[in-house]
């Protein structure tokens, strides 16, 4: 039910972001908590207090579909947090996403894991 809305929102962001390149932290594997809902597309990496707005560039479209599918399989509903392991590149600090509420963009390249949140995550 939520997948079409998530994919639509990702696809609407793609044209506006295609010509931008991330210029923040190094590309790599990141673990943390992901939540999605109306005007929410949030990734909070382990060890950081900031939330990042997830963006799927051309190479991340398949990863966005896998993230969406995995989220809707394990999340009890919108806005719930799930644990994820993602490959991608954080963008430079700024104001991103809905009303600039996110400190960075996260350029998604690959979704490696989506599962229910556990008390031992990010410890």
BELJO-V730134 format. One record per pair of residues at least 6 apart in sequence whose ideal C-beta (glycine too) atoms are under 6 Angstrom apart, sorted by the first residue. I is the first residue (numbers start at 1). J is the second residue. D is the distance in Angstrom with one decimal. If there is no record, write none. Layout:
<<I | J | D> <I | J | D>>
This chain:
<<2 | 72 | 5.4> <3 | 68 | 5.0> <3 | 72 | 5.6> <6 | 36 | 5.9> <6 | 68 | 4.4> <10 | 56 | 5.0> <10 | 64 | 4.7> <13 | 55 | 5.8> <17 | 55 | 5.4> <22 | 89 | 4.2> <22 | 91 | 4.2> <22 | 107 | 4.7> <23 | 92 | 4.5> <24 | 90 | 4.3> <24 | 91 | 4.7> <24 | 92 | 4.4> <24 | 104 | 5.9> <25 | 90 | 4.4> <27 | 89 | 4.1> <29 | 87 | 5.5> <30 | 45 | 4.9> <30 | 86 | 5.4> <31 | 46 | 5.1> <31 | 85 | 4.9> <32 | 43 | 5.9> <32 | 44 | 5.0> <32 | 45 | 3.9> <32 | 46 | 4.9> <33 | 44 | 4.8> <33 | 81 | 4.5> <34 | 43 | 5.1> <34 | 82 | 5.6> <34 | 84 | 4.5> <35 | 42 | 5.0> <35 | 79 | 5.6> <35 | 81 | 4.9> <36 | 71 | 5.7> <37 | 78 | 3.4> <37 | 79 | 4.1> <39 | 98 | 4.0> <41 | 53 | 5.8> <41 | 54 | 5.0> <42 | 51 | 4.7> <43 | 52 | 4.8> <43 | 54 | 5.2> <43 | 106 | 5.2> <44 | 51 | 4.9> <46 | 122 | 3.7> <50 | 103 | 4.1> <51 | 102 | 5.4> <52 | 102 | 5.8> <52 | 104 | 4.6> <52 | 106 | 4.1> <53 | 96 | 4.2> <53 | 97 | 3.4> <53 | 102 | 3.9> <53 | 105 | 5.1> <54 | 106 | 5.2> <54 | 108 | 5.5> <55 | 105 | 4.9> <55 | 107 | 5.5> <56 | 64 | 3.7> <56 | 108 | 4.8> <57 | 107 | 5.5> <59 | 109 | 5.7> <60 | 108 | 4.2> <60 | 109 | 5.2> <63 | 108 | 5.0> <63 | 110 | 4.9> <63 | 111 | 4.6> <66 | 111 | 4.1> <67 | 111 | 4.4> <70 | 114 | 2.9> <71 | 82 | 5.9> <71 | 114 | 6.0> <74 | 82 | 5.4> <74 | 115 | 5.9> <74 | 116 | 5.0> <75 | 82 | 5.3> <81 | 117 | 5.1> <82 | 114 | 5.8> <82 | 117 | 5.9> <83 | 115 | 5.4> <83 | 117 | 5.1> <83 | 121 | 4.8> <84 | 114 | 5.3> <85 | 112 | 4.3> <85 | 113 | 3.9> <86 | 111 | 5.9> <87 | 109 | 4.8> <87 | 110 | 3.9> <88 | 106 | 5.4> <88 | 107 | 5.1> <88 | 108 | 4.6> <88 | 109 | 4.8> <89 | 107 | 4.6> <90 | 104 | 5.0> <90 | 106 | 5.5> <91 | 104 | 5.1> <91 | 105 | 3.9> <93 | 103 | 5.9> <93 | 104 | 5.9> <96 | 102 | 4.5> <96 | 105 | 4.8>>
